């Protein structure tokens, strides 16, 4: 049986010291090791099939190298993309992630792992925040930046303003809002931006569900002062608005324009395709995990806000005169 390669073997092949190998493979080489040297170490490790002994390193550092990622639901594709970005950064640093849906009644005692067995927490889109973790470092995602924990957010206000500017530029002066019936910072901000326009003629709340959104949209569209454009908090809600418009004999976008938010797969599956805000979900997850790792290294990462991108498709057009 061949001998398992060691960090000494990697150092010999790369022509560097063992301490340099440790810095590179622990993700701590930036500013301390030349990029070409780091590349040589990673290439040597790959060729030799070297894997760090994480159990020994964890014991030495007093860490489990496990992060708890808590989300309000597992069914939203946005959270899948956020996880993908976070997992990529975690993997590069030898960390694992445990994902857990965190409803309004959740407590640390109901966590899938012992609180003592996690190094940090990523908490995404939670209305009441996450409390009860003691001194475990936390980074919040898509949460109120007033929270004392470091935050990595989407620029939700900027995205909603891009939507309202687009509609105003087309000539829309009567906007309807299909608002998610979810008590979190991200949806409060969307409502505030729309209210500030002075063009809001009506608002209906619904679950983030096509059937619920259809019923709410029927109430919004079947009224004398029908809005010329319906702004939806989510692409699934927009799909419900399409169904309501069709039921009432209204054409999208000739009779009513519709916008979404997120740019999940349904946005391009609708006909006409949906004008929406594309959110950098993978980047959000990656930046949040990087911020949490900074905290674990004893640093204080700054708050971050990532802009979305307005994607104009066929669901918006000038209103009929």
Backbone bond lengths (Angstrom), bond angles and torsions (degrees), N, CA, C in turn:
res aa  C-N    CA-C-N  psi(-1)  N-CA   C-N-CA  omega(-1)  CA-C   N-CA-C  phi
1 X - - - 1.466 - - 1.530 109.06 -
2 X 1.359 115.59 130.83 1.458 119.13 -178.45 1.516 110.19 -70.58
3 X 1.333 114.52 149.10 1.454 120.35 -179.23 1.522 110.12 -73.01
4 X 1.334 115.83 138.36 1.460 120.24 177.64 1.520 109.91 -66.25
5 X 1.361 118.43 131.10 1.465 120.15 -178.59 1.527 111.23 -65.28
6 X 1.307 115.39 148.78 1.465 121.52 -179.51 1.513 110.18 -117.31
7 X 1.343 115.97 172.33 1.462 120.00 177.51 1.520 110.55 -63.82
8 X 1.349 116.60 -27.78 1.471 120.15 176.80 1.522 110.10 -64.68
9 X 1.342 116.84 -38.91 1.467 120.55 177.88 1.530 110.54 -65.01
10 X 1.330 116.30 -42.03 1.466 120.20 179.12 1.530 109.74 -62.55
11 X 1.336 117.08 -43.49 1.455 121.55 179.30 1.521 111.46 -60.25
12 X 1.341 115.67 -41.88 1.468 120.10 -178.88 1.525 110.25 -64.35
13 X 1.348 117.87 -46.21 1.464 121.61 -177.58 1.530 110.92 -67.34
14 X 1.318 116.84 -37.98 1.464 120.56 -178.48 1.520 112.57 -82.82
15 X 1.323 116.99 -13.57 1.454 120.62 -179.94 1.516 113.44 73.28
16 X 1.354 115.76 35.44 1.466 120.24 -179.34 1.528 108.82 -132.33
17 X 1.330 115.59 178.13 1.461 120.14 177.96 1.523 110.46 -82.49
18 X 1.348 116.46 162.21 1.452 120.32 176.53 1.532 111.68 -63.88
19 X 1.336 116.45 -33.87 1.462 118.57 179.30 1.528 110.83 -64.58
20 X 1.336 117.44 -35.24 1.464 120.44 176.95 1.520 110.45 -66.06
21 X 1.331 116.92 -41.31 1.462 121.26 176.44 1.528 109.66 -58.24
22 X 1.317 116.90 -45.00 1.465 121.06 -179.29 1.523 111.19 -62.05
23 X 1.343 117.28 -43.91 1.459 120.43 179.62 1.523 111.59 -61.25
24 X 1.333 115.59 -45.71 1.469 120.15 -176.86 1.516 111.21 -65.21
25 X 1.316 117.45 -49.12 1.466 120.60 -174.12 1.524 112.07 -76.76
26 X 1.328 117.32 -13.94 1.468 120.24 175.19 1.526 111.28 -92.47
27 X 1.358 117.06 0.85 1.451 120.45 179.40 1.508 113.91 74.51
28 X 1.331 117.98 23.69 1.464 121.46 -176.94 1.525 112.33 -115.82
29 X 1.332 116.03 24.43 1.461 119.61 -173.21 1.519 113.76 -87.33
30 X 1.332 117.92 -18.18 1.463 120.24 -174.53 1.528 110.97 -58.96
31 X 1.343 115.63 126.48 1.444 121.27 -179.81 1.526 114.05 80.07
32 X 1.323 117.22 -4.18 1.465 120.75 -177.76 1.526 111.89 -123.06
33 X 1.323 116.37 -22.47 1.464 121.05 -179.52 1.523 108.33 -132.67
34 X 1.333 117.28 135.33 1.460 120.87 179.13 1.534 110.37 -59.88
35 X 1.343 117.69 142.61 1.469 120.38 -179.48 1.521 113.49 -54.19
36 X 1.354 115.97 -39.98 1.474 117.90 -178.82 1.525 111.22 -68.47
37 X 1.330 116.61 -31.93 1.469 119.52 176.38 1.521 110.59 -68.86
38 X 1.335 116.31 -42.69 1.463 119.90 177.33 1.512 111.44 -60.22
39 X 1.341 116.78 -40.71 1.460 120.62 178.34 1.521 110.94 -63.97
40 X 1.340 116.93 -39.44 1.466 120.69 179.14 1.529 111.06 -64.09
41 X 1.332 116.55 -38.84 1.473 120.49 178.70 1.518 110.49 -65.82
42 X 1.326 116.84 -46.62 1.474 119.77 -179.32 1.519 111.67 -63.65
43 X 1.349 116.26 -37.86 1.464 120.31 178.71 1.530 110.55 -67.04
44 X 1.334 117.08 -41.29 1.464 120.43 178.17 1.522 110.44 -63.78
45 X 1.330 117.31 -42.14 1.463 120.76 178.51 1.521 110.78 -62.32
46 X 1.335 116.28 -40.48 1.461 120.00 179.91 1.526 111.06 -65.55
47 X 1.327 116.46 -45.43 1.468 120.09 -178.95 1.517 112.05 -62.99
48 X 1.322 116.22 -37.91 1.462 120.06 -178.07 1.528 112.77 -82.68
49 X 1.339 116.56 -13.11 1.459 119.51 -175.89 1.520 111.79 73.33
50 X 1.340 116.53 29.65 1.467 120.34 -176.54 1.517 111.37 -78.35
51 X 1.321 116.31 134.90 1.457 123.25 173.37 1.516 107.90 -128.22
52 X 1.354 118.07 128.30 1.466 119.38 178.56 1.525 111.26 -59.55
53 X 1.301 116.09 148.18 1.464 121.91 176.27 1.525 107.40 -81.58
54 X 1.347 115.24 89.38 1.456 119.86 -174.29 1.514 112.57 -65.55
55 X 1.320 116.97 -34.88 1.465 119.19 -179.21 1.527 110.55 -61.76
56 X 1.329 115.80 -44.52 1.464 119.18 179.91 1.520 110.85 -67.33
57 X 1.327 116.89 -41.06 1.460 119.88 -179.19 1.530 110.70 -66.48
58 X 1.334 116.40 -41.27 1.457 119.48 178.96 1.525 111.36 -61.77
59 X 1.339 115.82 -41.16 1.455 119.77 179.15 1.522 110.23 -63.34
60 X 1.325 116.31 -40.25 1.455 121.07 -178.39 1.533 111.11 -67.40
61 X 1.337 116.44 -38.26 1.459 120.92 -176.26 1.521 113.18 -90.08
62 X 1.325 116.96 -10.00 1.455 119.74 -176.46 1.516 112.33 70.22
63 X 1.335 118.02 31.34 1.453 123.04 -179.35 1.526 110.59 -122.88
64 X 1.346 115.22 154.32 1.465 120.32 173.44 1.520 111.33 -98.98
65 X 1.360 117.05 -13.19 1.460 123.67 -177.41 1.532 110.69 55.55
66 X 1.337 114.52 44.09 1.461 121.92 177.82 1.521 109.24 -127.71
67 X 1.330 115.70 132.54 1.459 122.52 178.38 1.523 108.47 -116.23
68 X 1.327 116.42 135.70 1.461 122.24 175.03 1.525 108.28 -94.60
69 X 1.333 116.66 122.58 1.457 122.87 179.45 1.522 107.65 -108.57
70 X 1.335 116.90 108.82 1.460 120.07 -176.64 1.524 109.74 -105.40
71 X 1.337 115.10 134.52 1.464 122.92 -177.40 1.524 108.32 -134.77
72 X 1.339 118.22 157.99 1.465 119.41 179.84 1.522 113.89 -75.25
73 X 1.327 117.82 -20.65 1.462 121.07 -178.79 1.526 109.58 -157.32
74 X 1.319 115.70 156.03 1.463 120.42 177.46 1.527 112.04 -101.85
75 X 1.339 117.79 -3.85 1.458 119.48 -173.47 1.526 113.29 -91.15
76 X 1.331 118.77 -17.00 1.458 120.29 -178.78 1.526 110.68 -76.67
77 X 1.346 117.22 128.58 1.472 119.54 178.41 1.519 113.20 -64.06
78 X 1.330 117.83 -23.01 1.466 120.79 178.55 1.522 110.08 -59.69
79 X 1.334 117.17 -44.11 1.461 119.87 -177.07 1.529 111.29 -69.15
80 X 1.327 117.11 -29.06 1.462 119.70 174.42 1.511 111.44 -63.39
81 X 1.339 115.86 -41.91 1.464 120.25 178.98 1.524 110.98 -68.67
82 X 1.344 116.91 -39.25 1.465 120.27 177.81 1.534 109.38 -61.47
83 X 1.333 116.18 -43.85 1.468 120.28 178.62 1.528 110.85 -60.31
84 X 1.322 117.70 -42.43 1.462 120.89 -178.51 1.523 110.99 -57.66
85 X 1.336 116.54 -45.00 1.458 119.79 178.97 1.512 112.45 -65.95
86 X 1.336 116.64 -42.52 1.463 120.45 179.96 1.523 110.92 -65.72
87 X 1.331 116.94 -41.51 1.464 120.89 -177.17 1.520 111.52 -65.73
88 X 1.346 117.13 -33.79 1.467 120.00 179.74 1.527 110.45 -63.85
89 X 1.337 116.74 -45.41 1.460 120.21 179.50 1.524 110.59 -68.50
90 X 1.332 116.79 -40.62 1.465 120.58 -179.85 1.520 110.85 -62.08
91 X 1.315 116.28 -43.94 1.464 120.70 -178.91 1.524 111.37 -60.82
92 X 1.324 116.56 -40.11 1.462 120.19 -179.91 1.531 112.19 -63.70
93 X 1.322 116.52 -24.06 1.460 120.40 179.23 1.526 112.71 -104.27
94 X 1.330 117.35 8.63 1.459 120.51 177.06 1.516 114.23 76.63
95 X 1.346 117.55 25.06 1.460 121.99 178.06 1.526 110.22 -103.88
96 X 1.317 115.39 151.56 1.453 121.91 171.80 1.515 109.97 -110.72
97 X 1.344 116.05 160.09 1.465 121.75 -178.78 1.522 109.74 -124.63
98 X 1.318 116.26 134.35 1.461 123.08 171.19 1.527 106.91 -109.45
99 X 1.335 116.83 123.29 1.463 121.68 -178.18 1.526 108.95 -99.01
100 X 1.346 115.51 136.47 1.462 119.26 -178.20 1.524 110.48 -145.92
101 X 1.342 117.90 127.10 1.467 119.88 174.65 1.517 109.81 -71.75
102 X 1.319 115.70 134.96 1.464 121.42 -171.52 1.520 108.50 -122.14
103 X 1.332 117.28 94.06 1.460 119.35 -178.29 1.529 110.19 -81.95
104 X 1.329 115.51 -178.02 1.466 120.14 -173.86 1.522 113.06 -63.19
105 X 1.342 117.48 -24.25 1.463 120.91 -177.01 1.523 112.59 -98.34
106 X 1.340 116.57 4.27 1.463 119.14 -175.45 1.527 110.92 -70.57
107 X 1.320 115.47 150.02 1.458 122.76 175.36 1.511 107.68 -137.69
108 X 1.319 118.03 161.43 1.458 119.39 177.39 1.524 113.24 -55.16
109 X 1.352 116.70 -28.94 1.463 118.93 -179.54 1.521 111.71 -65.54
110 X 1.346 116.77 -21.54 1.465 120.71 179.65 1.523 112.26 -95.50
111 X 1.306 117.50 5.87 1.449 121.44 178.14 1.530 109.28 -64.44
112 X 1.365 117.53 148.27 1.457 120.41 179.64 1.522 113.42 -71.72
113 X 1.319 117.98 -9.32 1.468 120.44 177.23 1.517 109.10 -130.44
114 X 1.299 115.71 154.07 1.467 121.18 175.08 1.523 108.54 -62.80
115 X 1.338 116.69 132.12 1.457 120.53 -178.82 1.527 110.78 -56.48
116 X 1.319 116.25 -32.69 1.460 119.73 -179.99 1.525 111.63 -70.58
117 X 1.340 116.03 -12.60 1.469 119.86 -175.31 1.517 112.61 -101.58
118 X 1.330 118.07 11.47 1.462 119.78 177.44 1.523 109.36 -119.84
119 X 1.317 115.21 149.35 1.465 120.82 179.79 1.513 112.35 -92.81
120 X 1.335 117.99 -26.78 1.451 120.46 -177.05 1.509 111.23 -165.14
121 X 1.336 115.71 169.65 1.463 122.39 -177.26 1.524 109.58 -130.98
122 X 1.335 116.15 132.71 1.459 123.05 165.62 1.521 106.16 -105.55
123 X 1.331 117.93 121.63 1.460 122.15 -177.17 1.519 109.02 -119.01
124 X 1.336 116.48 117.53 1.464 120.20 -173.45 1.525 112.41 -113.77
125 X 1.349 115.42 129.76 1.467 123.10 167.50 1.515 113.58 55.84
126 X 1.317 117.33 43.50 1.458 121.35 -178.33 1.518 110.07 -105.28
127 X 1.331 115.98 126.21 1.450 121.13 -175.06 1.512 114.03 -59.55
128 X 1.332 117.00 -50.79 1.450 120.29 -176.23 1.504 113.97 -93.65
129 X 1.324 118.04 5.03 1.464 120.82 -176.49 1.523 110.95 74.15
130 X 1.299 114.87 -178.64 1.456 121.05 179.68 1.516 108.25 -118.46
131 X 1.311 116.85 121.86 1.458 121.34 -179.30 1.520 108.90 -124.34
132 X 1.323 115.55 165.09 1.452 119.95 174.40 1.506 115.05 92.87
133 X 1.334 117.74 9.36 1.449 119.96 -179.73 1.523 112.85 -94.59
134 X 1.314 116.79 6.20 1.456 119.50 176.93 1.514 111.37 62.50
135 X 1.326 115.81 -125.87 1.462 121.04 -176.10 1.531 113.06 -94.04
136 X 1.319 117.79 7.75 1.467 119.61 -180.00 1.527 109.03 -66.76
137 X 1.331 119.40 124.93 1.469 121.42 -178.89 1.529 111.81 -60.94
138 X 1.328 115.89 138.56 1.464 122.34 -178.59 1.517 109.69 -129.29
139 X 1.334 116.36 140.76 1.461 123.04 167.40 1.521 106.42 -124.47
140 X 1.344 116.97 132.16 1.458 120.58 -178.84 1.525 109.99 -101.81
141 X 1.335 115.37 145.44 1.459 122.42 -179.91 1.519 108.27 -121.34
142 X 1.350 115.90 139.51 1.454 120.96 176.78 1.524 110.33 51.32
143 X 1.311 116.21 44.43 1.449 123.79 -178.66 1.523 110.11 -130.53
144 X 1.310 115.77 166.43 1.458 121.89 -179.42 1.540 110.06 -56.83
145 X 1.339 117.57 120.03 1.472 119.85 -179.92 1.520 113.27 -65.20
146 X 1.340 117.38 -10.89 1.463 119.64 175.61 1.522 111.85 -73.98
147 X 1.332 117.01 -13.19 1.462 121.14 175.68 1.529 108.29 -58.59
148 X 1.331 118.37 139.06 1.474 119.06 -178.15 1.521 114.45 -65.48
149 X 1.314 118.28 -20.71 1.467 120.52 178.94 1.525 109.82 -74.05
150 X 1.338 118.39 150.13 1.465 120.31 174.14 1.526 110.40 -56.42
151 X 1.319 116.74 141.70 1.468 120.45 -176.74 1.519 111.20 -124.83
152 X 1.332 114.81 146.48 1.464 123.14 171.66 1.524 105.18 -127.30
153 X 1.319 116.86 112.61 1.460 121.48 -170.40 1.521 112.04 -123.96
154 X 1.337 114.43 158.64 1.451 120.45 161.84 1.526 107.65 -77.13
155 X 1.322 117.20 147.47 1.460 120.89 172.73 1.523 107.19 -80.04
156 X 1.328 115.03 77.39 1.461 121.24 -175.12 1.528 110.85 -63.94
157 X 1.335 116.80 -44.57 1.456 120.06 179.93 1.525 110.82 -60.68
158 X 1.327 116.62 -43.28 1.455 119.95 179.13 1.520 112.11 -62.38
159 X 1.331 116.81 -38.83 1.456 120.52 178.36 1.514 112.00 -65.37
160 X 1.334 116.55 -44.01 1.460 119.46 -179.71 1.523 110.67 -67.72
161 X 1.331 117.47 -35.94 1.477 119.26 177.21 1.527 111.24 -66.11
162 X 1.333 116.78 -34.22 1.466 119.27 176.49 1.529 110.52 -63.34
163 X 1.332 116.52 -38.47 1.467 121.00 177.14 1.533 110.26 -63.50
164 X 1.343 116.26 -48.88 1.474 118.68 -176.40 1.529 111.55 -67.31
165 X 1.341 117.67 -35.19 1.472 119.48 176.42 1.525 110.46 -65.14
166 X 1.318 116.40 -41.38 1.473 120.50 178.88 1.529 110.38 -60.26
167 X 1.329 116.60 -45.98 1.466 120.11 -178.42 1.528 110.93 -68.32
168 X 1.331 116.69 -39.69 1.464 119.36 177.85 1.523 110.64 -63.17
169 X 1.329 116.52 -38.80 1.456 120.51 179.06 1.525 112.51 -64.18
170 X 1.342 116.26 -27.25 1.468 120.43 176.93 1.522 111.95 -81.74
171 X 1.335 116.02 -11.66 1.463 119.55 178.38 1.519 115.06 106.15
172 X 1.311 118.48 8.10 1.469 120.83 -179.05 1.520 110.44 -77.11
173 X 1.334 115.49 130.07 1.468 121.63 178.80 1.526 111.88 -123.25
174 X 1.332 117.88 -4.17 1.469 121.87 177.47 1.521 108.34 -126.69
175 X 1.337 115.52 106.41 1.453 121.12 -177.23 1.525 110.67 -108.74
176 X 1.322 115.53 138.80 1.454 121.66 171.03 1.519 108.64 -108.24
177 X 1.324 116.81 149.45 1.465 121.13 -177.61 1.526 109.70 -122.10
178 X 1.309 116.77 119.11 1.467 122.22 169.45 1.517 106.05 -95.84
179 X 1.325 115.95 102.09 1.457 122.60 -171.55 1.523 111.43 -99.63
180 X 1.318 115.48 137.84 1.466 120.31 176.50 1.529 109.71 -67.86
181 X 1.330 116.40 130.53 1.466 121.27 179.59 1.524 109.14 -82.73
182 X 1.328 115.10 60.95 1.462 122.56 -177.73 1.521 107.60 -130.31
183 X 1.328 116.78 125.16 1.460 121.62 -174.20 1.531 110.88 -88.28
184 X 1.346 115.34 73.39 1.456 120.25 177.77 1.529 109.88 -134.64
185 X 1.328 114.58 160.05 1.458 121.88 -178.32 1.522 112.10 -52.84
186 X 1.317 117.79 -45.93 1.461 121.03 -172.95 1.521 112.19 -60.37
187 X 1.339 118.12 -36.92 1.467 120.35 179.49 1.523 111.85 -83.39
188 X 1.323 117.99 -28.09 1.461 119.87 173.39 1.528 109.95 -61.77
189 X 1.324 116.75 -42.18 1.463 120.97 -178.22 1.527 110.59 -63.55
190 X 1.317 117.79 -41.60 1.463 120.59 -179.87 1.528 110.79 -60.71
191 X 1.334 115.36 -43.39 1.465 119.61 179.54 1.523 111.18 -64.57
192 X 1.330 116.98 -41.17 1.469 120.63 -179.01 1.526 111.23 -62.53
193 X 1.325 116.63 -42.88 1.469 119.81 -178.93 1.523 110.43 -63.30
194 X 1.330 117.19 -42.87 1.465 119.78 -179.58 1.525 111.19 -66.13
195 X 1.307 117.26 -39.31 1.465 120.64 178.41 1.517 110.74 -62.21
196 X 1.325 116.93 -38.34 1.462 121.54 -178.51 1.525 113.15 -64.41
197 X 1.333 118.27 -21.53 1.467 120.36 -177.81 1.515 112.26 -67.76
198 X 1.338 117.71 -25.81 1.452 120.56 -175.20 1.514 113.41 75.05
199 X 1.351 117.10 2.45 1.466 121.15 -177.96 1.527 112.19 -104.07
200 X 1.329 117.36 1.80 1.462 121.09 -175.19 1.528 110.01 -75.56
201 X 1.331 116.34 123.69 1.468 120.76 179.04 1.523 112.36 -105.35
202 X 1.309 118.56 -14.05 1.460 120.56 -179.63 1.510 111.17 -174.09
203 X 1.337 114.72 152.50 1.465 120.35 178.66 1.525 108.77 -140.34
204 X 1.331 116.03 133.35 1.463 122.03 174.66 1.525 108.09 -125.86
205 X 1.328 116.04 139.16 1.463 121.24 179.12 1.526 110.39 -101.11
206 X 1.328 115.56 147.55 1.467 120.28 179.10 1.518 109.97 -157.77
207 X 1.319 115.63 163.95 1.457 120.80 172.37 1.525 109.17 -69.08
208 X 1.327 116.35 159.13 1.467 119.88 176.74 1.527 107.50 -80.28
209 X 1.320 113.44 80.01 1.461 122.37 -171.48 1.524 107.18 -157.76
210 X 1.322 117.61 138.24 1.460 121.24 -174.23 1.523 111.16 -62.51
211 X 1.335 117.72 -45.46 1.463 120.26 -177.26 1.532 111.33 -64.69
212 X 1.336 116.79 -44.13 1.458 120.28 179.29 1.526 110.71 -64.85
213 X 1.330 116.32 -39.12 1.460 120.23 179.66 1.523 110.86 -66.61
214 X 1.321 117.85 -36.12 1.471 120.88 177.36 1.520 110.65 -59.05
215 X 1.330 117.38 -45.37 1.463 120.31 -179.09 1.526 111.11 -65.54
216 X 1.322 116.44 -41.95 1.464 119.77 178.66 1.520 111.07 -65.11
217 X 1.326 117.03 -38.76 1.464 120.76 -179.82 1.525 111.52 -68.76
218 X 1.317 117.57 -34.33 1.463 119.97 176.02 1.523 110.38 -58.96
219 X 1.345 116.11 -42.84 1.468 119.83 179.03 1.527 111.32 -65.55
220 X 1.321 116.92 -34.38 1.467 121.52 -177.40 1.523 111.92 -75.43
221 X 1.342 116.45 -36.11 1.457 120.89 -173.04 1.530 113.49 -92.06
222 X 1.319 117.30 -23.11 1.460 120.28 -176.92 1.528 109.92 -94.78
223 X 1.327 115.76 63.61 1.459 121.59 -177.64 1.518 108.36 -146.50
224 X 1.337 118.14 155.64 1.473 120.91 -175.73 1.539 113.17 -59.46
225 X 1.349 116.88 -38.32 1.464 119.83 -178.94 1.524 110.52 -97.92
226 X 1.319 114.29 47.62 1.467 119.90 -176.40 1.527 111.33 -52.23
227 X 1.340 117.29 132.67 1.470 119.62 177.35 1.521 110.81 -66.04
228 X 1.313 115.43 150.51 1.468 119.45 176.52 1.527 111.10 -85.95
229 X 1.332 116.65 -13.72 1.471 120.95 177.32 1.524 108.68 -144.66
230 X 1.323 115.65 140.02 1.464 121.69 178.12 1.525 108.36 -113.13
231 X 1.320 115.83 119.69 1.460 122.78 179.72 1.524 107.52 -97.84
232 X 1.331 116.45 120.76 1.463 121.90 -175.35 1.525 110.59 -108.82
233 X 1.325 115.74 141.00 1.468 120.76 -178.26 1.519 113.36 -71.71
234 X 1.328 117.67 -11.66 1.460 120.91 -172.38 1.522 107.51 -158.21
235 X 1.331 116.80 152.16 1.463 120.38 -179.62 1.531 112.68 -64.95
236 X 1.345 117.95 -34.31 1.465 119.89 176.96 1.518 110.82 -65.54
237 X 1.318 117.14 -38.08 1.458 120.73 175.48 1.522 110.19 -62.46
238 X 1.333 116.72 -39.40 1.465 120.77 177.75 1.526 111.27 -61.66
239 X 1.339 117.04 -36.65 1.464 120.21 177.60 1.524 110.38 -61.37
240 X 1.339 116.86 -38.04 1.456 120.20 175.57 1.516 112.11 -65.42
241 X 1.342 116.54 -36.59 1.461 120.32 177.54 1.527 110.98 -63.61
242 X 1.326 116.96 -38.67 1.471 120.98 176.49 1.527 109.73 -58.14
243 X 1.336 116.69 -46.34 1.461 120.93 -176.97 1.532 110.61 -64.52
244 X 1.324 116.48 -38.77 1.459 119.61 178.49 1.523 110.94 -65.97
245 X 1.312 116.62 -43.97 1.464 120.60 179.34 1.526 110.38 -59.45
246 X 1.323 116.15 -44.56 1.464 119.84 179.59 1.526 110.80 -62.03
247 X 1.331 116.56 -41.42 1.466 121.05 179.66 1.531 111.19 -61.26
248 X 1.318 117.10 -35.49 1.468 121.54 -178.77 1.526 112.75 -88.21
249 X 1.329 116.94 3.27 1.455 120.74 179.85 1.515 113.72 76.20
250 X 1.327 116.89 22.78 1.465 121.84 179.90 1.524 110.18 -98.54
251 X 1.308 115.42 139.68 1.466 120.46 179.27 1.532 109.97 -95.79
252 X 1.333 115.13 135.70 1.469 121.56 172.33 1.524 107.38 -101.21
253 X 1.346 119.94 118.33 1.464 127.68 11.48 1.538 114.48 -107.43
254 X 1.341 117.24 8.25 1.472 118.37 -173.49 1.532 111.64 -60.71
255 X 1.355 115.86 -43.87 1.467 119.82 -178.05 1.525 112.87 -95.66
256 X 1.303 117.02 -30.16 1.462 120.94 179.51 1.523 108.90 -153.34
257 X 1.321 116.62 131.33 1.463 121.12 174.51 1.521 109.05 -86.68
258 X 1.325 116.38 151.20 1.462 121.75 -179.38 1.523 108.42 -135.64
259 X 1.344 116.46 136.07 1.470 120.83 174.87 1.520 109.73 -126.21
260 X 1.327 115.10 156.26 1.463 121.22 178.20 1.523 111.21 -121.40
261 X 1.323 114.67 -161.44 1.467 120.85 179.70 1.522 107.27 -160.13
262 X 1.320 117.38 126.56 1.476 126.56 176.01 1.525 112.44 123.40
263 X 1.354 117.07 -42.07 1.469 122.85 -174.39 1.515 111.74 62.37
264 X 1.332 116.18 53.22 1.458 120.57 171.34 1.530 108.09 -82.93
265 X 1.327 117.89 178.31 1.464 121.75 -171.43 1.518 113.38 -57.95
266 X 1.331 117.44 -33.56 1.462 119.41 -177.30 1.517 111.55 -62.45
267 X 1.326 118.35 -24.46 1.466 121.22 -176.56 1.527 111.78 -61.17
268 X 1.322 117.04 -37.49 1.464 119.93 179.27 1.526 112.06 -94.13
269 X 1.338 117.32 -5.01 1.467 120.68 176.80 1.527 111.43 -87.98
270 X 1.335 116.87 -22.08 1.461 120.42 178.64 1.528 110.57 -70.41
271 X 1.324 115.71 157.37 1.463 120.90 177.35 1.523 108.53 -128.92
272 X 1.322 119.00 115.07 1.465 127.40 -1.60 1.532 111.29 -69.90
273 X 1.330 114.98 158.75 1.455 118.98 179.22 1.528 110.33 -61.84
274 X 1.346 115.11 151.30 1.456 122.26 -166.14 1.531 113.33 -89.70
275 X 1.312 116.05 131.04 1.465 121.61 167.45 1.530 107.87 -73.64
276 X 1.334 116.91 129.03 1.456 119.64 -172.04 1.527 110.59 -157.44
277 X 1.311 115.70 179.46 1.463 121.69 174.34 1.520 108.70 -106.61
278 X 1.306 116.11 123.24 1.470 121.02 177.72 1.519 108.87 -86.93
279 X 1.320 115.87 121.33 1.465 121.12 -179.29 1.533 110.45 -98.56
280 X 1.337 117.71 137.85 1.473 121.15 -179.53 1.532 110.38 -81.24
281 X 1.319 116.43 70.71 1.469 120.82 -171.27 1.529 112.58 -64.36
282 X 1.338 117.58 -43.15 1.466 118.93 179.59 1.526 110.84 -63.89
283 X 1.331 116.53 -40.36 1.464 119.92 177.71 1.521 110.79 -62.69
284 X 1.328 116.28 -38.70 1.460 119.78 178.94 1.522 110.28 -59.97
285 X 1.344 116.33 -47.22 1.460 119.71 179.38 1.512 112.35 -62.26
286 X 1.333 116.31 -41.70 1.465 120.15 -179.25 1.530 111.04 -65.43
287 X 1.340 117.10 -44.13 1.464 119.83 -179.38 1.524 111.10 -66.52
288 X 1.335 116.03 -37.34 1.463 119.30 -179.75 1.531 110.95 -66.57
289 X 1.329 116.79 -42.47 1.467 119.15 178.58 1.522 110.40 -66.07
290 X 1.329 117.49 -39.55 1.465 120.24 177.29 1.527 110.52 -61.74
291 X 1.343 116.49 -39.83 1.465 120.14 178.66 1.529 110.99 -65.01
292 X 1.339 116.48 -40.59 1.463 119.13 179.14 1.527 110.96 -65.56
293 X 1.309 117.09 -39.36 1.469 120.17 177.97 1.527 110.55 -65.33
294 X 1.337 116.57 -35.07 1.471 119.50 174.19 1.528 110.30 -60.52
295 X 1.319 116.50 -43.53 1.463 119.92 178.80 1.529 111.00 -62.09
296 X 1.317 116.06 -40.71 1.465 119.44 179.69 1.523 111.48 -66.43
297 X 1.332 116.35 -24.92 1.463 120.47 177.42 1.533 112.17 -88.38
298 X 1.344 116.17 5.62 1.458 119.85 175.61 1.504 115.73 91.70
299 X 1.350 117.55 11.15 1.459 120.64 -179.04 1.528 110.23 -101.56
300 X 1.333 116.57 169.38 1.467 122.94 178.56 1.525 108.85 -116.41
301 X 1.325 118.22 93.11 1.466 120.12 -176.66 1.523 111.49 -68.06
302 X 1.331 118.29 145.99 1.471 121.14 178.38 1.524 111.01 -76.06
303 X 1.330 116.62 158.99 1.459 120.45 172.22 1.524 108.86 -66.89
304 X 1.331 116.23 147.23 1.462 121.67 -177.08 1.524 108.66 -130.46
305 X 1.337 116.32 140.96 1.461 121.94 174.27 1.521 108.40 -128.52
306 X 1.330 117.14 120.73 1.466 122.34 -175.99 1.526 110.19 -102.37
307 X 1.331 118.10 124.89 1.469 120.33 -178.48 1.522 112.07 -73.69
308 X 1.332 114.81 148.60 1.453 120.83 171.54 1.527 109.61 -92.62
309 X 1.321 115.37 -177.14 1.466 121.16 -178.47 1.523 109.69 -130.65
310 X 1.329 116.54 127.68 1.458 120.83 176.09 1.529 109.16 -71.40
311 X 1.322 116.91 122.45 1.462 122.98 177.30 1.530 107.41 -110.42
312 X 1.318 116.30 106.46 1.463 121.31 -177.81 1.522 109.26 -89.38
313 X 1.333 114.56 121.27 1.475 120.12 177.87 1.526 108.98 -126.35
314 X 1.297 115.95 -154.57 1.481 119.37 -170.00 1.499 116.96 -85.39
315 X 1.326 119.71 3.01 1.469 120.42 -175.47 1.516 113.80 -88.97
316 X 1.317 117.98 -0.34 1.460 120.75 179.01 1.518 110.25 -125.82
317 X 1.339 115.34 140.20 1.457 122.48 -179.96 1.521 108.22 -158.70
318 X 1.333 118.14 165.55 1.471 119.14 177.93 1.530 110.46 -58.87
319 X 1.330 117.76 147.15 1.465 120.27 178.82 1.512 110.98 -69.36
320 X 1.337 116.48 153.88 1.467 121.02 176.61 1.529 108.68 -73.72
321 X 1.289 115.87 137.61 1.466 120.15 -178.84 1.523 110.59 -82.28
